[in-house]
């Protein structure tokens, strides 16, 4: 009976590891959505990559294509990615 329980527990553990459950950061969005923040104010909440990069281009300058890599990195890892610092010391970032 104990061997049967160990086998069942091992199979369940393998299934969890195989599916990747619990391995992705909780803040990372599966659908590539990020927040665009200026200082402490959320400018865009759960925006798509296209929306967020367009907003970043308006706030920091340049083209939206120049911010795609940073937006995807923030969506994938759930971390803060600083894009620029505006006058007054306010940072613009994805999270």
Secondary structure, DSSP 8 states (H G I E B T S, - for coil): -HHHHHHHHHHHHHHHHHHTTTTS-TTS-TT-EEEEEETTEEEEEEEEHHHHHHHHHHHH-S-GGGGHHHHHHHHHH---EEEEE-TTS-EEEE-
